[in-house]
Amino acid sequence: MSPVLQSGQYVIAFTSGKVYSGALNDEDGMAQIGTLGFTGTTIGSVAMKDPIAGHTMLYSIDGTQELVVDVLGANVLNWRDRVATIGKGTLPEQCQLITRYLGRVVLARPQDNVEIFYLSRIANPLDWDFGADPVATTAIAGTDPSIGAPADAIRALITTGDDYLLFGCQSSLYVLVGDPAYGGRVFHKTDRTGVVGPHAWAYDEHQRLFFLGNGGLYTMAGPNDMPENISGRRMRGILDRVDLEDVKIHVRYEAFRKELHIYMTPDDESTGTHVIYSIPDNAFFLDEYQTGHQPTAAVELDGAEDNDRRIMIGGTDGYVRRWDDDETGDDNEEIDSWYQSGPIEGKNGGVEVLLEEIHGFPGSGTAATQILNDDSSKVDYYWFVADTPQELLNFGWDDAVTTGTLFASDAYDAAIGIRRAGGAHMVRVRQTSKTSTWSLERLTARFKEKGRRR
């Protein structure tokens, strides 16, 4: 499965050399349209009004071919042929990146010159006659020295604000300010980081840019601000050690939960490492998908209904799926979800501590009532004890010194007495189910110092 895209109320998917389309909430699924398709797996698209057909089409590239998806006409057209027969100029060849900027289609990173970009005539993706009259709207080639170009391989095209196009390069950032036909120029922004891939970025509703860069996850508050690394040391070895040659990366924002979903799926379709970043909590969580569901494409839906403003993903099995808050399983398979806290030490690790009791509070209740409702179900806890924090990090589920159940009934859930001593403690809370969900407001523990560690 290659990129899944939303155009209006339609969803378009590229897979196995074919193109499929379907209405956003059509329960009958998606149907193949046309006979053309892509052979590549890194696909980009923009929706633009076609000057001949008079309605919006999806202009798409994969680095070797260029296609136009006409959803209303249920057809897939050859973009290069349309330019040659009913357009102007010649469509740039083998470009690997595409976006829309100031009413123009932008193509970049042709295989023979990865630092170059091109802009179509304003409002006309079929006109690539560079420098032709009227010059105010003419197509523009990034080879023009008066405009400037990035001095680094372009990896991502990111429109930011109304008058800025950010070039995410291999190890740097450049920005095009304004329209080159009106004096716009390319400026160098920073050498601190680049962007790791064409889909490795997203905006939140405040127009803050988030992207995966050379040193982890970055954010930029605005086009004039410098990037700030927000993952730091917390995701070392995960977000800052991505093998770009063998992994497809997608970063998408989920507005409902205020989360960034970072999908990193190997090209061989094996199990990937995926991360969720909670913006309100400034916290990272590892995410897992079962075999066949590894995300190879993702899109942020922007429908009118609440449930239509979620993330939709294309999986390695060729199916398109989206998040559904009402689902408790994954295609009728159990979901294994768990939370871990620790290692926990006393006085900076200088003393041994005795755990006396733990007390769980479900997310749907309060400390006063602790009454569960349908939003939370019982969960199991696992308590681990070791001499050092390093030992805990290698523990499996069977290494727990004690286990039990939280929220076993709808009544008040009293504290659970546990007497376990050690230099370092850790707890995990887990549920494996396809019929229920759970929520944890907090988990408190009472410790008692036993003496200096030896």
N, C-alpha and C positions, 0 to 999 in steps of 0.2 A: 504494500500500500504506500503510495506516494501522497503528497500533500492533499489534505481535505480543505476545501475552501467554501466560504459562504458568500453568495452573491444575492443580495436582497433576501427573499424568503426561500431561495434554492440552495442546496448543498451539492457541490461538485467534487468528485473524487477521481484521482488518476491512479490506476492500478493495472498491472499486467498488460501494459500496452493498450489499454482501453480507457474510455472516459465514461463515467456514470453521473447521473444527475437525478435529483429527487427533491420534492417540496420538503421544507423543514420538518413538518409534523405529519408527513405522509406515512401511515402505518404499512403501506404496501412496499416500502423500501425504495431502492434506487434502481434505475434502468439505464442500460447502455445507450449512448447517443452517438451518432456518426460512426465512422469506421476508422478514423485516425486515432493515434495515441502516442504516448511518449515511451522511449526505451530507457531514459535516464531516471534517476531517483531523486535528484536535487532539483525540484521544480518550484518556480515562482510564478505568480499571477497578479494582474491588476484588473479591476473592472473599469471599463471606459465605454462611453457612448460611441457606437460605430457611426462614422459620418455617412455611410451609405445605407445601412439598414435602419438607422434612426432609433435604435434601442441599445441598451447596455449589453456588452459582450465581455467575456473573460479572455484577456490577452495573456498568453502563457508561454514559458520557455523552460528548457531543461539543459541548456548548454550545447545541444546539438540540433534541436528542432525548435520551431516556433509555431504555435497553434492558436486559433481563436475559437473559443467555445461559445456557441450560440444556443443558449438554453431555450429561449422562446422558439427558435427555429429547429430545435432538436437536431443540431448538426455540429460537427467539428470541422473547421476550415484551416487551410494552410495560410498562416499569416504572411509568409514571404511571398507566396503567389499573389495574395490580395494586393500587397504593396506594388508588385511588378505589373499587375494588370489594371488596377483601378486606383492606385495611389501614386506617390511621387518618390523619386530617389530609390535608394536600395536599403533594405533593412539590414542593420549591422549583424554580422554572422557570429554564431556560436557564443553569444553572451550568456553568462551564468546567473546574472542578477537582474531584478526588475523591480520598479516601484513607480509611484505616481507623485509628481511634484509640480505645483503651480499649474495644473491643468495639462501637464506633459507626461508622456511615458518616458521613464528613464531606464536605459539598458546599460549594463556595466560588466566588466570582467570578461571580455572575449578571451578565448583560450590562448590566443597568440600575443595578448598584451593585457595582463591582469590589473593594470593601473588606469585603464581608460574607461570613460563613460560617454554616453550619448543621450541627447534629449530630442524627442519628436517635436513637430510643430504643435503649438498650443491647441488642445481639443481635437487633435487629429492623429491617431496612432498609425495611420496609413501614409503619412507624409514624413519622409526622411531625406528630403532634398535640402542639404545643409547650406545655409546662407542665402536661400532663395527669397525673393520678395513675396509678401511684405516682411521686411526684416524684423519688425517688432514681434512677430510670432514665429519666426523661422525655426526650423530644426537646427540643432547645435551639436557639434562634435567636441568632445573633451580634449581633442588633440590641439585645439587652438591655444597657443602659448599665452595669449592675452587673458584667457580665463583661468588658466592654471589647472593642475591635476594633482591628485595624491602621489607622493613619491614612495608608495608602498602598495602591496597587493590588496585590492579591495575585496572584503569578505562579506560586507553587509551594506545595504542602502536603507537609511532610516530617516524618514521625514520628521522634522521636529519643529513645532510652531508653524506659522504661516509662511515663513520666508527663509527656512533653513533646511538643507539636506545634509545629513551627517553621513560621512563615509567611514564605516567601521573597517579598518584595515587590519593587516596581520599583526602589527605591533604598535599601531598609532591610530589617531583619529584626525580626520580632516572635515571641514565643513564648507559647503557652498552657500554663500549668503546672497540672497536675491536671485533674480532671473538674469542669466548671462546676456540675454538680448538687451537688457537695460543696465548693463554695467556690473552684473553680479560676478563675484570672484570666489575662487577656492582658497581657503586659508588653513594653515596647519593649526591644530588645536592642542594635541598632547602626544608625547611618546611614552606616557606612563602605561598605557594599555591599548589593545585593539579589541576587536569583537570576534568571537571564535567561529561564527557561522551566520548564514543568511537569515535564519529564523531564531537566532539566539538572543532575542530582545522582545520587550513588551512595554506598553504604557499602562499606567493605572488611570483612574478617572480624574486625577489631578494633573494629568499630563507629565507626570514624573517618568522618566525613562529608566528602565532596568535592563541590564544586559550582562551576559556572561563574557568576561574578558580574560586576559592572560593570567590574572591572579585571583580569580573567583568571581563573585557577583558584585556588580557595580550599579550605582544609581547616579542620575543627573537630574537636578531639580528643574533645569531649563537649558535652552540652547547656548546661553552665555556662561553657564556654570561649568566647572571642572568635574570630572567623574570622581566618585567616592567609593572606595571598596567597603562594602557592608558585610561581607562574609568573614573577612579577616582570617584568623587562625581557626575558626570554628569548623570549617569544612575542608581542612587541609587534606590533600590526597584524593579529594572527590571532585570539587569544583575547580581546582587549580591544576589538575593533572589529567585533563581530558585528551584522549588520543583523537585528534581532529581528522586523521586520515581514515579511521575505521568506525567512527561514531556519528550518528545523525542527532543534532541537538535542536530542540524546540523549547522556547520559553514563552509561556502564555499566562495572562493575568485572569484570575477568577474574581470578578467584581463582587459576587454575592458573599464570599468568605474573606475577601481582601487578601488573596493568596497568589503567589507566583508558583506556577508548576514548571519545573525544569526537567524535561525528558531527555535522557541520553541513552539511545538504543544503538547497539552495535550493528554494523552493516550485515553481519552474518545472522541477524535476527535472534541471537541468543539473549538471555536475560540481561537487561540493562540496569544501570543505577539511576534512580530518579529521586528528585528532591522537591519538597514543598517548603516555601518560605512564607511564613505568616508575617505580614507587614505590621499589624497592630502589636503583635507579641515580640517582634524582632527575633524570631526563632525559626530554626531549620528542622525539618523532619525528613527522614528517608521514606520513600514510597516504593511499593512493589506491585507488579502486575504479573498475572499468571502467564504460562506459556501460551503463545499465540496472540496475546493481547498487548505485547510490547509496542508502545507508541512509535510509529514512524512518521506521523503527521499530527498536527493539532491546530485548532482554530477556535477563537473566542466568538461565541454566538452573540448576536445583538438583536434578538427578536423582541417582539412587543410583550409577550408573556414572561412572567417571572422565571419559569422553568426553561425558557428559551434564551436565557442569559447565563449560559454555562460554557464549559469547555467541551468540544467534540474532538475525539481522537480517531485516527485510522490505525488499525492494528496490523501486526505481521501476518495475521490470518486472512486479511483482505476485508474484514468487517469494519464498519464505522459505528462508533459508540459515543454516547455522551453521558455526563453525570446526571443522576436522577436521585433527588433527596428521598424519594419514597421507596427506593430499592434497598433491601437489606442484604442481598447477595450479589454475586458477580456471575451473570448468566447461569443462575441456579447453583453456583459453586460457593462454598464457604469463604468468607473474608476473615483472614487472620490479622487482627489489629492489636497493637500493644504499645504501651508507654513505659519508658524507663527513666528513673531518677537515681542519680548517684554517679560516682562513689560519694558516700557521706562519711566524714571523719569528725572527730572531736578535737577541738583546740589545735587546728592545723596539723592534725595527725599525731600529736604528741601523747595522747592518752587513748586507752581502750575504753569503749563505751558499750553499755548494755541497753539493747532495745527492750522497752517494757510493754508498749502497746502501739497499735496503729488505729487510725480512725478515718474512714472514707466518707466523702460527701458527694453524692451524685450531682451531676451538672444541672439537673432539672429541679433540685431542691435547694434548701438553705441550711445553715447551721441550726436554725431554730426548728424547722419542720422535718427536713431530711426525708420527705415523702416522695417516692418515685412516681413518675408518670410514664407515658408511653415513649418518651424520648430517651429513656435509659433503661438498661437491663443489667442483670447480674454479671459481674466480671470476676475473674480469678486473680489473686495476687501471688507473687513469688518473691520471697525474701532471701537475699544472698549475703553471706558474711565471709570475709577473708582477712588475712593479716595485712595485705597491702592493696591499694587501689588497682595496681597493675594486674593482680590476680583476678579481680572481679571482671575486668574488661574481656577476659577470655572465657568466662563462665557461660555454659549453656543452660537450657531450662532445667535439666535434671540435676544441676548443681545447687538448686535452691535448698536452704536448710529448713524451710517451712513454707507451706502453701495453704491457701484457703479461698473462701468466696466472699466478695463484697456485694452488698445490696441483694441478699438472697430472698428477701420478701418485700412487700410494699410497706411494711411497718418500719418504725424507727430502727436504724442500724446502729447498734451500740459499738463502742470501741472493742477491739480484739486484742486480748492479752497475748503477748509474745515475749519470751525471755531468751534473747540470744545476744551473746557478747562477741566482740571482735574489734580489730583495728579499723576496718572499713566495711561499710554496709551499702547495699544497693537493693532497689525494689523495681519490679516490673508488674504492670497491670495489663491483663490480656483477656481478649474475648475472641473465640473462633466460632462464627455462626453465619448462617444464611437466612435466618428468620428474625433477628433482632439487632438493635443498635445499642450503643452505650455512650455515656457522657460522664466525665469526672470533673467536678468543680475543684476539688483539692483533696490531698491525702496528707494527714498530719501524723507525725510519729513522736513519741516521747522517749528520750534517752536518759541514761544515768551514767555518770563517769565512774569507772571502776579503778583507774590507776594509770600510772605511766606505762607506756608500751615498752616492751623489752625486745 
